[in-house]
Amino acid sequence: MTLNLRNLSAGYERHPAVHHIDGSFAEGSLTAIVGPNGGGKSTLLKTIIGILRPMSGAVECTGIPPDSIAYLPQHSEVDRSFPLSVFDVAALGHWPRIGAFRGLSVAQRDTVIHALTETGMRAFADRPIEALSIGQWQRVLFARLIVQDARVILLDEPFAAIDSRTAHDLTHILQHWGKEGRTVIAVMHDLASVRIHFPYALLLAREAVAWGSTAEVLRDENLARAQKLAEGWVEHAEACEINGGHAA
């Protein structure tokens, strides 16, 4: 089971947001994608999952069935206006296997309840999703990922704008996925958290500045180069911190 990027370029309306990315995500690895704003991090995830088509190059998924890849977008991209309950959303994790119109078996319902218990949301199973806080909503989306049981999990800023307790609990789930041998690729901003929880990192500034072990990727000279590239896009690029802190 391998996920390879082969000279990959992708973007919008003929304007590449990332270009000539070459490399592989090792099976069972935890990889953080970091870098300055506008560096193409979300674009790369959307291209891997198939929302965007490559402009050139390819994403090669060998031995990975389509229903074995899960994707969690930024929470601001998910519409919560539908009249769904917490249980309904978590149960959508079964959708790739059973489709939209089949009912859940007893075992499948038990899987949903287990996932909501794991994320601390079982007591909220009947609550409408529009009534949830951002942190509670993110817990529900993680429950859906648990139900989906995918081997490759893509997360776009999974800990943005949520409380520290929720971030701690969801990080624990992410670490558990790694121990289970799942491949996790996450866009991250907190470099301190990346250094603690992610053995591998990809520093992206529209091109791959560095890709490999986190300790090597997040060296000062690499972060400085990423920032210099960002300053070439906009006059006042947000800083990509060198000592701990956050990467934009």
C-alpha positions as CSV (number, residue, x, y, z in Angstrom):
1,M,0.0,0.0,0.0
2,T,1.8,3.1,-1.2
3,L,0.9,6.7,-1.9
4,N,3.3,8.5,-4.3
5,L,3.4,11.9,-5.8
6,R,5.1,12.0,-9.2
7,N,6.2,15.4,-10.4
8,L,2.8,16.6,-9.3
9,S,1.5,20.1,-10.1
10,A,-2.0,21.3,-9.2
11,G,-4.0,24.5,-8.7
12,Y,-6.9,26.5,-9.9
13,E,-7.8,28.1,-13.3
14,R,-4.4,27.2,-14.8
15,H,-2.5,28.8,-11.9
16,P,-0.5,26.1,-10.1
17,A,-0.7,26.3,-6.3
18,V,1.9,23.5,-5.9
19,H,4.4,22.4,-8.6
20,H,6.7,19.5,-9.3
21,I,6.2,17.6,-6.0
22,D,8.0,14.3,-5.9
23,G,7.9,11.9,-3.0
24,S,6.1,9.1,-1.1
25,F,4.1,8.8,2.1
26,A,5.3,5.6,3.9
27,E,2.6,3.2,4.9
28,G,1.6,3.6,8.5
29,S,3.4,7.0,8.8
30,L,2.2,10.2,10.5
31,T,3.2,13.1,8.2
32,A,2.5,16.8,8.9
33,I,2.3,19.2,6.0
34,V,3.5,22.7,7.1
35,G,4.4,25.9,5.5
36,P,3.4,29.5,5.0
37,N,-0.1,30.6,4.0
38,G,-0.7,30.3,0.3
39,G,1.8,27.5,0.1
40,G,-0.6,25.0,-1.4
41,K,-1.1,22.7,1.6
42,S,-4.9,22.4,1.2
43,T,-4.6,22.2,-2.6
44,L,-2.2,19.2,-2.2
45,L,-4.7,17.3,0.0
46,K,-7.6,18.0,-2.3
47,T,-5.5,16.7,-5.2
48,I,-4.5,13.5,-3.4
49,I,-8.2,12.8,-2.5
50,G,-9.3,13.6,-6.1
51,I,-11.3,16.8,-5.6
52,L,-8.8,18.5,-7.9
53,R,-7.2,17.0,-10.9
54,P,-3.5,17.3,-11.4
55,M,-2.3,19.9,-13.9
56,S,0.6,17.6,-14.6
57,G,2.3,14.6,-13.0
58,A,0.2,12.1,-11.0
59,V,-0.9,10.8,-7.6
60,E,-0.3,7.1,-7.5
61,C,-2.3,5.0,-5.0
62,T,-1.0,1.5,-5.2
63,G,-3.0,-1.1,-3.2
64,I,-5.3,1.6,-1.8
65,P,-9.0,1.1,-2.7
66,P,-11.0,4.4,-3.0
67,D,-13.0,3.6,0.1
68,S,-9.8,3.2,2.1
69,I,-9.0,6.9,1.9
70,A,-10.8,9.3,4.2
71,Y,-10.7,13.1,4.1
72,L,-11.5,15.7,6.7
73,P,-11.7,19.3,5.2
74,Q,-11.4,22.5,7.2
75,H,-14.4,22.8,9.5
76,S,-15.4,26.1,7.8
77,E,-15.9,24.2,4.5
78,V,-18.5,21.8,5.9
79,D,-22.2,22.9,5.7
80,R,-24.0,22.4,9.0
81,S,-27.4,23.7,7.8
82,F,-28.7,20.2,7.1
83,P,-31.1,18.8,9.7
84,L,-28.9,16.0,10.8
85,S,-28.2,14.6,14.2
86,V,-24.7,13.8,15.7
87,F,-25.5,10.1,15.2
88,D,-26.5,10.7,11.5
89,V,-23.2,12.4,10.7
90,A,-21.0,9.8,12.4
91,A,-23.0,7.1,10.6
92,L,-22.0,8.6,7.3
93,G,-18.7,6.9,7.8
94,H,-20.4,3.7,6.7
95,W,-21.5,5.4,3.4
96,P,-18.5,4.3,1.2
97,R,-19.4,0.6,2.0
98,I,-23.2,0.6,2.1
99,G,-24.3,3.6,0.0
100,A,-26.8,6.3,0.8
101,F,-30.1,4.3,0.9
102,R,-29.4,1.1,2.9
103,G,-30.2,1.0,6.5
104,L,-27.7,0.3,9.2
105,S,-27.3,-3.2,10.7
106,V,-27.2,-3.6,14.5
107,A,-23.4,-4.1,14.3
108,Q,-23.0,-1.0,12.2
109,R,-25.1,1.1,14.7
110,D,-22.9,-0.3,17.5
111,T,-19.8,0.9,15.6
112,V,-21.3,4.4,15.4
113,I,-22.0,4.4,19.2
114,H,-18.5,3.2,19.9
115,A,-17.0,6.0,17.7
116,L,-19.1,8.6,19.5
117,T,-18.0,7.2,22.9
118,E,-14.3,7.4,21.8
119,T,-14.7,11.0,20.9
120,G,-16.7,12.0,23.9
121,M,-19.9,12.6,22.0
122,R,-22.2,9.7,22.9
123,A,-24.4,11.8,25.1
124,F,-24.9,14.1,22.2
125,A,-26.0,11.4,19.7
126,D,-29.5,12.9,19.2
127,R,-28.5,16.5,19.2
128,P,-28.8,18.5,15.9
129,I,-25.4,19.3,14.5
130,E,-26.2,23.0,14.1
131,A,-26.3,23.3,17.9
132,L,-22.7,22.1,18.4
133,S,-19.7,24.2,19.3
134,I,-16.7,24.1,16.9
135,G,-14.9,21.7,19.2
136,Q,-17.9,19.4,19.5
137,W,-18.4,19.4,15.7
138,Q,-14.8,18.4,15.2
139,R,-15.2,15.5,17.6
140,V,-18.2,14.3,15.5
141,L,-16.2,14.5,12.3
142,F,-13.5,12.4,14.0
143,A,-16.2,9.9,15.0
144,R,-17.2,9.7,11.3
145,L,-13.5,8.9,10.4
146,I,-13.4,6.2,13.1
147,V,-16.6,4.6,11.6
148,Q,-15.1,4.8,8.1
149,D,-12.1,2.8,9.2
150,A,-9.9,4.0,6.3
151,R,-6.3,3.0,6.0
152,V,-5.2,6.5,4.7
153,I,-6.6,9.6,6.5
154,L,-6.1,13.1,5.2
155,L,-6.8,16.0,7.7
156,D,-6.9,19.7,6.8
157,E,-6.1,21.8,9.8
158,P,-7.8,19.4,12.2
159,F,-7.0,21.4,15.4
160,A,-7.7,24.9,14.1
161,A,-10.0,27.1,16.3
162,I,-10.8,24.3,18.8
163,D,-10.3,24.3,22.6
164,S,-7.2,22.8,24.0
165,R,-9.0,19.9,25.7
166,T,-10.6,18.8,22.4
167,A,-7.2,19.2,20.6
168,H,-5.6,17.0,23.2
169,D,-8.3,14.3,23.0
170,L,-8.3,14.3,19.1
171,T,-4.5,14.2,19.1
172,H,-4.7,11.0,21.2
173,I,-7.0,9.5,18.6
174,L,-4.6,10.5,15.8
175,Q,-1.7,8.8,17.7
176,H,-3.8,5.7,18.1
177,W,-4.3,5.6,14.3
178,G,-0.6,5.7,13.9
179,K,-0.2,2.7,16.2
180,E,-2.7,0.8,14.2
181,G,-0.6,1.3,11.1
182,R,-2.8,3.8,9.3
183,T,-1.2,6.4,7.1
184,V,-2.1,9.9,8.4
185,I,-1.4,13.1,6.5
186,A,-2.4,16.3,8.2
187,V,-2.0,20.0,7.4
188,M,-0.7,21.6,10.6
189,H,0.1,25.0,11.9
190,D,1.6,24.3,15.4
191,L,5.2,23.4,14.8
192,A,5.7,22.5,18.5
193,S,2.9,19.9,18.2
194,V,4.3,18.7,14.9
195,R,7.7,18.1,16.5
196,I,6.0,16.0,19.3
197,H,3.4,14.0,17.5
198,F,4.5,13.7,13.8
199,P,7.7,11.7,13.0
200,Y,7.6,13.0,9.4
201,A,6.9,16.4,7.8
202,L,6.6,18.0,4.4
203,L,7.5,21.7,4.4
204,L,5.6,23.2,1.5
205,A,5.9,26.6,-0.1
206,R,4.3,25.9,-3.4
207,E,7.3,23.6,-3.9
208,A,8.6,20.9,-1.5
209,V,11.2,22.8,0.5
210,A,12.0,19.7,2.5
211,W,10.4,16.3,3.1
212,G,11.5,13.6,5.5
213,S,12.1,13.2,9.2
214,T,10.5,16.1,11.2
215,A,13.7,17.0,12.9
216,E,15.5,17.5,9.6
217,V,12.6,19.2,7.8
218,L,12.0,21.8,10.5
219,R,15.6,23.0,10.6
220,D,16.0,26.7,10.8
221,E,17.5,27.1,7.3
222,N,14.5,25.2,5.7
223,L,12.0,27.4,7.5
224,A,13.9,30.5,6.5
225,R,13.9,29.4,2.9
226,A,10.1,28.7,3.0
227,Q,9.5,32.2,4.4
228,K,11.7,33.7,1.7
229,L,9.7,32.0,-1.0
230,A,6.5,33.2,0.6
231,E,7.8,36.8,0.6
232,G,8.1,36.5,-3.1
233,W,4.3,35.9,-3.5
234,V,3.0,38.8,-1.3
235,E,4.5,41.9,0.2
236,H,3.6,41.0,3.8
237,A,3.7,37.3,4.1
238,E,2.8,35.9,7.6
239,A,5.9,34.6,9.3
240,C,6.8,31.0,9.4
241,E,8.3,30.8,12.9
242,I,11.7,29.2,13.2
243,N,11.9,28.5,17.0
244,G,8.8,26.5,18.0
245,G,5.5,28.4,17.6
246,H,3.5,28.2,14.5
247,A,3.9,28.0,10.8
248,A,1.3,30.0,8.9
